[in-house]
Amino acid sequence: MSGGPSRSPEESLRTRRFRLHWGDTGLVSGDIYRSGADIPADGRPGCPRRPLPERLHKGVVHDMVRLQTALPERYTTARPDELSEWIGEAKATLGSRLLILGHHYQRDEVMAWADARGDSFGLSRIAADQSEAEFVVFCGVHFMAESADILTGDHQQVILPDLNAGCSMADMADIDAVEEAWDVLASATDIERVVPVTYMNSSAALKAFVGRHGGVVCTSSNASAVLTWALGGGTDGGSGQGDQVLFFPDQHLGRNTGFALGYGHSDMAVWNPRLDRGGLDDTTLKSASLLLWQGHCSVHQRFRPAHIDAFRAEYPGGLVVVHPECSHDVVEVADHVGSTDFIIRAVADAPTGSVIGVGTEIHLVKRLDDETPDKTVVSLDPLVCPCSTMFRIDAPHLAWVLEGLVAGEVRNRITVDEDTAKWARVALERMLSTV
Ligand code: SF4
């Protein structure tokens, strides 16, 4: 981690308050944060194949391989104002041929150039609706750029400014491991009654897998409706598509949604892809309503109930809102749980003067605080919790891909092969017709 930015005498009270809440770590949007925690997926479509001798899900530790080539010195040594000038000029030159999408967790220096902000699925739909744009620069992570490629037309090219911007959660379930799990389930239970459900935060290959096997994609907004469609129940008590769900890659979203729908501990089991037969006996494989893949988001899993206790001690009457990728013990003691869009609405709807403790990625939390001056929005975690892979997208990489487009060179294009895209679309369209 680099040293923190210098502090000017003009530093605002709000900025000081934010720094203090963070234990004065000095890390704010724009800092460079390097982490070895993220490991790009093996052979992501559109990316060079990673030369791994063994598979990650078998527990083999390996060195990270950088997919992204080093940027030319022109970009790595440029001052922020030079980068802004280059990005602005390239954007103006490309005009309506270009659409820049910014995920809520992006840095401010990137978000400043976004034509639209949103969550992963919302941005993909915006890309699909903007058919005029020939180039879609997706400032987010790899699976999001894949989804955008799946949903956009053949005349549109999707670009990810840094190929190393993966998602550590998405990488916790790869297609080989999921196919193995499916084969084991087929040997232990009636596979025709198992519905595979993948979270939007997954590779195109997994979305295609669920499409081929009668399953569906879900988002953090519609996971309840999707599980009700899969397993039945709900307000009309109707029957579902099956008796069991294999849910991947985020165990927490699956568990939190299961509890919210009335399932108990004994109805759920965790499939550990590092263990033989997921570490489960045949009775459990046959009886569990929800088989939850042992994956998690390294950002949201950081939040603990103790953070909420500390927030409430400091701000009696404060409101606690967390994302459903947080663990269940955190969700249980929060005031509200919901998707990124839900969190944004909760802050907007809170009365003037409210103090809101939020359990999600820090760039969104800080932006909400900056953009709602009549309220105080703080991270529940006093330490730093940026998404290190989202953080890879920065002004130098954005300038590099945009200047490439101006020069007629498409850098870092993300493509999904036609068959994978076709089945992934089936799973996405099933979701849209379900909820
Ligand atoms: S915040 Fe978590 S789920 Fe989202 S991109 Fe980062 S690692 Fe993946």
Residues whose N, C-alpha, C, O or C-beta is under 5 A from the ligand:
A	BS01	SF4	V141 G166 C167 S168 M169 N201 C297 S298 V299 C387
